[in-house]
Amino acid sequence: MPIARWGLTTIAVLTVMLALALFLVPEGLARWLTAAVVGLLWLFSINFFRNPARHPPPGADRLVSPADGVVADIETVEAPEFIAGRALRIGVFMNVFNVHVNRAPTDATVAWLHYAPGRFLDVRHPSASHANEAQNIGLELNVPGHEGLRIIVRQLAGLVARRIVCPCTLGDCWQRGAVFGMIKFGSRLELWIPEGRAEAVVSIGQRVRAGETVLAQLIPNPSNPQQEAHDG
């Protein structure tokens, strides 16, 4: 099974610990109890850091989920400065058993990065989206008919998840479905799209797969002039 590169160190350390438990702990019940505990942690890590192949469905104007998990909410809210207006926000909750690599929702260029320090509330808390530590990634789409449209992918740390991995830089070109980072040990991903530019095609409580499940369909020829102002 493919493993995300950000988990290789953790797995290597647990492998060494398992070997030490088997060879250094005195023979008897203590050895096997220690090996059992470390072995379970090793299996958990293999499962957590797995990176299965994903294949986005046809349609460049269909935004795929950036994370595995369950759709937690679909709301229209005030967006961060990169969008500067109201936006459709789709939140996906990940538990510790989900695949945790994050994938690009569309073909785009990274045009804005903003790290926001914050709290570590349970990501199901109503205030978590704005109060928790977060990495905001502003994207400008490279999709025919929607070039330059600005959207945001937000990685949110949570009660257990305390490590956001996002080795992105300004100017990076993302391909739809490609891995761009992860959050270690459960949390939340959000997709923000300017109001009037997309329609959600999932429902709250629906299970989704990163890089494959379509979250939203872009809308051509919007009546909302916000994008024209950005382009102009």
C-alpha positions as CSV (number, residue, x, y, z in Angstrom):
1,M,0.0,0.0,0.0
2,P,1.4,3.5,-0.9
3,I,2.4,5.5,2.2
4,A,2.4,9.3,2.4
5,R,5.9,10.6,2.7
6,W,5.1,12.6,5.8
7,G,4.4,9.4,7.7
8,L,7.6,7.5,6.8
9,T,9.6,8.8,9.8
10,T,6.8,7.9,12.3
11,I,6.5,4.4,10.8
12,A,10.3,3.9,10.9
13,V,10.5,4.9,14.5
14,L,7.7,2.5,15.4
15,T,9.4,-0.3,13.4
16,V,12.6,0.2,15.5
17,M,10.6,0.2,18.7
18,L,8.8,-3.0,17.7
19,A,12.2,-4.7,17.0
20,L,13.6,-3.5,20.3
21,A,10.5,-4.8,22.1
22,L,11.0,-8.2,20.6
23,F,14.7,-8.5,21.1
24,L,15.6,-6.5,24.3
25,V,12.6,-6.9,26.6
26,P,13.1,-10.0,28.7
27,E,11.3,-13.1,27.4
28,G,7.9,-13.6,28.9
29,L,4.6,-11.8,29.2
30,A,6.1,-8.4,29.4
31,R,7.8,-8.9,26.0
32,W,4.6,-9.8,24.3
33,L,2.5,-7.2,25.9
34,T,5.0,-4.5,24.9
35,A,5.2,-5.9,21.4
36,A,1.4,-6.0,21.1
37,V,1.1,-2.4,22.1
38,V,3.8,-1.2,19.8
39,G,2.5,-3.5,17.0
40,L,-1.0,-2.0,17.3
41,L,0.5,1.5,17.1
42,W,2.5,0.4,14.0
43,L,-0.6,-1.0,12.3
44,F,-2.5,2.2,13.2
45,S,0.2,4.4,11.6
46,I,0.3,2.3,8.4
47,N,-3.5,2.7,8.2
48,F,-3.3,6.4,9.0
49,F,-0.6,7.4,6.5
50,R,-1.9,5.3,3.6
51,N,-2.1,7.1,0.3
52,P,-4.3,5.1,-2.0
53,A,-4.5,6.0,-5.7
54,R,-7.4,8.2,-6.6
55,H,-8.9,9.0,-10.0
56,P,-10.9,12.2,-10.4
57,P,-14.1,11.9,-12.5
58,P,-14.5,13.7,-15.8
59,G,-15.3,17.4,-15.8
60,A,-12.7,20.1,-15.0
61,D,-15.5,22.4,-13.8
62,R,-16.5,19.9,-11.0
63,L,-14.6,20.5,-7.8
64,V,-13.6,17.3,-6.0
65,S,-13.3,16.9,-2.3
66,P,-9.9,17.8,-0.7
67,A,-10.4,15.2,2.0
68,D,-11.9,11.8,2.9
69,G,-14.6,12.0,5.5
70,V,-18.2,13.2,6.0
71,V,-19.7,16.4,4.8
72,A,-20.2,18.3,8.1
73,D,-21.9,21.5,6.9
74,I,-22.8,23.5,3.7
75,E,-23.2,27.2,4.4
76,T,-23.0,30.6,2.7
77,V,-20.8,32.8,4.9
78,E,-18.5,35.8,4.8
79,A,-15.2,34.8,3.2
80,P,-11.6,35.6,4.1
81,E,-9.9,38.5,2.4
82,F,-8.7,36.5,-0.7
83,I,-12.3,36.2,-1.9
84,A,-13.6,39.3,-0.1
85,G,-17.3,38.7,-0.1
86,R,-19.7,35.9,0.7
87,A,-18.8,32.4,-0.2
88,L,-20.3,28.9,-0.3
89,R,-18.4,26.9,2.3
90,I,-18.4,23.1,2.4
91,G,-16.8,21.5,5.4
92,V,-15.5,17.9,5.5
93,F,-14.9,16.2,8.9
94,M,-12.1,13.6,9.0
95,N,-11.9,11.0,11.8
96,V,-8.7,9.2,12.8
97,F,-9.5,6.2,10.6
98,N,-10.0,8.2,7.3
99,V,-7.2,8.6,4.7
100,H,-5.6,11.8,5.7
101,V,-3.7,13.0,2.6
102,N,-5.3,16.1,1.2
103,R,-5.9,16.5,-2.6
104,A,-6.4,19.5,-4.9
105,P,-10.0,20.1,-5.7
106,T,-9.3,21.5,-9.2
107,D,-6.6,22.7,-11.6
108,A,-5.3,25.9,-10.1
109,T,-2.3,28.1,-9.1
110,V,-1.5,28.9,-5.5
111,A,-1.9,32.6,-5.2
112,W,-2.3,33.3,-1.5
113,L,-1.1,31.5,1.7
114,H,-2.2,32.6,5.1
115,Y,-1.4,30.7,8.3
116,A,-3.7,31.6,11.2
117,P,-2.7,30.5,14.8
118,G,-5.5,29.6,17.0
119,R,-7.2,27.2,19.4
120,F,-7.7,23.4,19.1
121,L,-11.4,23.1,19.6
122,D,-13.2,19.9,18.4
123,V,-13.7,20.7,14.7
124,R,-17.4,20.0,15.1
125,H,-17.7,23.0,17.5
126,P,-19.6,25.9,15.8
127,S,-16.6,28.3,16.4
128,A,-13.9,25.9,15.1
129,S,-13.9,27.2,11.6
130,H,-12.8,30.7,12.7
131,A,-11.2,30.0,16.1
132,N,-8.9,27.1,15.4
133,E,-5.4,27.0,14.0
134,A,-5.7,27.0,10.2
135,Q,-3.8,27.1,7.0
136,N,-5.6,29.0,4.2
137,I,-4.6,28.3,0.6
138,G,-5.9,30.7,-2.0
139,L,-6.2,29.3,-5.5
140,E,-6.8,30.9,-8.9
141,L,-8.4,28.4,-11.2
142,N,-6.9,27.2,-14.4
143,V,-10.2,25.8,-15.7
144,P,-11.5,26.8,-19.2
145,G,-14.3,29.3,-18.8
146,H,-13.4,30.0,-15.1
147,E,-9.8,31.2,-15.4
148,G,-8.8,33.3,-12.5
149,L,-11.8,32.4,-10.3
150,R,-10.6,32.6,-6.7
151,I,-11.4,29.8,-4.2
152,I,-9.9,28.8,-0.8
153,V,-9.0,25.5,0.6
154,R,-8.6,25.6,4.4
155,Q,-6.9,23.0,6.6
156,L,-8.1,23.2,10.2
157,A,-6.4,21.7,13.2
158,G,-8.6,20.1,15.8
159,L,-8.8,18.7,19.3
160,V,-6.5,15.7,18.5
161,A,-5.0,16.9,15.2
162,R,-2.1,19.3,16.1
163,R,0.0,19.1,13.0
164,I,-1.0,20.7,9.6
165,V,1.3,19.7,6.8
166,C,1.2,22.0,3.8
167,P,4.5,22.3,1.9
168,C,3.0,24.7,-0.7
169,T,4.6,27.8,-2.1
170,L,3.2,30.7,-4.1
171,G,3.1,30.0,-7.8
172,D,2.7,26.2,-7.3
173,C,0.4,24.7,-10.0
174,W,-2.0,22.1,-8.7
175,Q,-3.6,19.4,-10.7
176,R,-7.0,18.2,-9.9
177,G,-6.8,15.2,-7.5
178,A,-3.1,15.6,-6.7
179,V,-1.8,15.3,-3.1
180,F,-0.8,18.7,-1.6
181,G,-0.6,17.9,2.1
182,M,-2.3,16.4,5.1
183,I,-3.4,16.9,8.7
184,K,-2.1,14.5,11.2
185,F,-4.7,12.6,13.3
186,G,-8.1,13.8,12.3
187,S,-9.5,17.2,11.6
188,R,-11.4,19.2,9.0
189,L,-11.0,20.6,5.5
190,E,-13.1,23.4,4.0
191,L,-13.7,24.5,0.4
192,W,-14.7,28.1,-0.1
193,I,-16.2,29.3,-3.4
194,P,-17.5,32.8,-4.2
195,E,-21.3,33.0,-3.8
196,G,-23.0,32.5,-7.1
197,R,-20.1,30.7,-8.7
198,A,-20.8,27.1,-7.7
199,E,-23.6,24.8,-6.6
200,A,-23.1,22.1,-3.9
201,V,-23.9,18.7,-5.2
202,V,-23.4,16.8,-1.9
203,S,-25.5,16.7,1.2
204,I,-24.7,17.0,4.9
205,G,-23.8,13.6,6.3
206,Q,-22.6,12.2,3.0
207,R,-19.3,10.3,2.9
208,V,-16.8,11.6,0.5
209,R,-13.4,10.5,-0.9
210,A,-10.6,13.0,-1.6
211,G,-9.9,13.5,-5.3
212,E,-12.9,11.5,-6.4
213,T,-16.2,12.8,-4.9
214,V,-17.5,15.9,-6.5
215,L,-18.5,18.5,-3.9
216,A,-19.5,21.4,-6.2
217,Q,-20.3,22.2,-9.8
218,L,-19.0,25.6,-11.1
219,I,-21.6,27.8,-12.6
220,P,-20.8,29.6,-15.9
221,N,-21.7,33.2,-16.7
222,P,-22.4,34.3,-13.1
223,S,-24.7,37.2,-12.3
224,N,-22.4,38.0,-9.4
225,P,-19.9,40.6,-10.6
226,Q,-17.3,39.8,-7.9
227,Q,-15.0,37.7,-10.2
228,E,-15.1,40.4,-12.9
229,A,-13.8,42.9,-10.3
230,H,-11.0,40.5,-9.4
231,D,-10.1,40.0,-13.1
232,G,-10.3,43.6,-13.9
